[in-house]
Amino acid sequence: MIVSTSVPMFAGAMVVGPLAGWTIKKIDEAVESQIPTGFEMLTNNFSAGIISAFLAICAFYIVGPVVEFLDEGLGVFVEKVIDAGVLPAISLLVEPAKVLFLNNAINHGVFSAIGIGQSSEAGRSIFFLLETNPGPGLGVLLAYFIFTKGTVKKSVPGAILIHFIGGIHEMYFPYILMQPKLLIAAVLGGASGVFIFSVFEAGLIATPSPGSIVSVIAMTPKGELLPVLSGVIVSTVVTFLFAALLIDREIAGTDEALADAKLKAISLKAGSIVIGRDCIPKEIEDASRISKIAVACDAGMGSSAMGASKLRAAFIEAGLDVKVISCPIEQLDESVDLVITHERLTPRAVSKLPQRPHIAISEFISTPVYQELASRIWTDRNRPATNPETEHEVEFSVLNRDCIKLGLKSVSKEDSIILAGNVLFNCGCVEEAYKDSMLEREKDFSTYIGNGVAIPHGTCEGRKLIKRTGICILQFPDGIDFNGKKTYLVIGIAATGNQHLCILSELAKIIEDEVEINKLISTDDLDYVFQRFSGVSAM
C-alpha cells in the first residue's frame, strides 16, 4: 500500500488489513479437515506466503489506485466546500464519524494529506484543526459533570483530563453513546469552532498528535495562538450549552447507562470483538467450538469463582464437556475461547484478551447467561456429551468450626471485613496484613452478591499474604450495610488454589433459596452451618 500511490495510504491499510485476516480465516476453514496430521505448520506457512503475494498484487494494482482516486475526489470536494464558504458544515460528517471511531481514518487518511499540501504553501492549514479540536468533547463532558450525579459524575473529571490534556478523544465517545442526541450538541459545537477558525484564518503547521490542547498549542504558528484558542473555547461553550438543553439527567445519572455506553464503545472500537450484556451475542455463529470459558474478575477467587461453579454445573447438567475456569483478568490467555466478566470489568478484559468474544454480566450469580450458554452450545453441537469430571479435588478442611461466627452484633462494612480478616488470620490461613488487601479490594468493587450475602476477599496482589486456602463465615442476624445493601452473611475468602470452589458452589445454590438463606441468617446451630456449606458430617 505504501509504494502503490503517492498519497498516504491510511485508508488503504484499513481495507487490506481486514481483507487479509478474512481471507486467511476462510481459506483455513476450507482446508482444515484436509490437512494430514503433522503438516499443519507447513501448510500454514505456504498458504500465508501465497495469500500475501496475491493480496500484495491486489493492493498495488487495485486497492491503491482506487483509494488514491477517492482521496483526490475528497480533496476536490473539500476545496469546493471551502470555496463555497460552508466549511463549518463539515462537522456534520466529522463528529458522527469520530464517535464511530473513524477519527484516525478521517484525520490521518484525509485531512492530514490535504493539510500537508496547504501548509507547505501557506505555512499553516485549518485542516489540522477540523478533527483534532478538543472543544466539542470537553463541552459534552462538562455538561455531564454539572447536570448528572453518582458514578457518571465521578467518572467525568478523569475523562476530561485524559481527553483534553492527554488527547485521547475516545474518552468522551461513551458519554455521547449513552445519549446519542448529544451528538447534535457536538456537531453544533464543532461547526461553531470551524467558523471561528475560518473567520480568523486560524491553522496549525502540522497535525497535533495526540489531539490534546497541549499538542494544538505546540502546533500553532508563532503569534497566532489567540485565533486557535478562540475556536476551541467557542466550540466548548456552544457544545456545553446545547448539551445542557438536551441531556436527560435521570438516564445520564445511572450506572447502568454508563456501563451500556462503554460496552457500545468497546464494540465499535474493537470491531471484531463480540460483546453481549446478560445474553449470548448473536454474532457467535457456532458455539459448538467453544471448549474453554473463563469467568474472570479482579482477583479470581470470589465472585467469579462462584459464577464459574454455576456455569460448570449448568454444563454438567446439560452433559457438555466444556472446561470452565475462574481467574483474575490479568491471567487470561490465548487458550480461552470465551470470556465472561462483570460489565464494569469488561473493558479491562477486552484490553487483556482482545481477540476473543466477551460477555458482560450484571451479576455473577443470578445472570441467565449460564443456562442460555449451556443450551446454546448443546444445540450447536446437536449431541449430548458425557459429564465432565470436576476439575478440583474437594478439601473441606478449608472450612472449620473456628472460622464460623454466629450471632454477631451489627458493625460497619469495613469493620465486618476486618473481622473476617482477623478470623482468617487466627485460623492460620493468612498473614495479618491480608485484611488490608480485603479492604482495598472492596474499594475497587463491591463483593456483595445478593440475597444478603457478601464475599469479601483480597486483591490479586494480596495472594502473597495467603498461607493456605481458607474460608470464614460471619453471621450478622440484624444485618449490616454493604453499600446500601442489607447483608447478613459475610463470607471471607483466602484462596491459593481451587479447594474453596466446592463451598462456593454450595453457596451459589443456597443463595437462590430464600428459605435456606433465612434459616442460615437466623440459626444458632454452628454444626448446621458447617454441614450445610461443607456437605459432610461434623468432625
Salt bridges, closest charged atoms under 4 A:
GLU29 OE1 - LYS26 NZ 3.88
GLU224 OE1 - ARG124 NE 3.43
ASP255 OD2 - ARG344 NH2 3.35
GLU256 OE2 - ARG277 NH1 3.56
ASP260 OD1 - ARG277 NE 2.70
ASP286 OD2 - ARG289 NE 3.63
ASP298 OD1 - ARG348 NH1 3.31
ASP298 OD2 - ARG441 NE 3.75
ASP321 OD1 - ARG381 NH1 2.49
GLU330 OE2 - ARG348 NH2 3.80
GLU334 OE1 - ARG356 NH2 3.44
GLU343 OE1 - ARG277 NH2 2.56
ASP380 OD2 - ARG376 NE 3.22
GLU391 OE1 - ARG312 NH2 3.43
GLU432 OE2 - LYS435 NZ 3.79
GLU506 OE2 - ARG532 NH1 2.44
GLU512 OE2 - LYS310 NZ 2.29
GLU516 OE2 - ARG532 NE 3.24
ASP527 OD1 - ARG401 NE 3.00
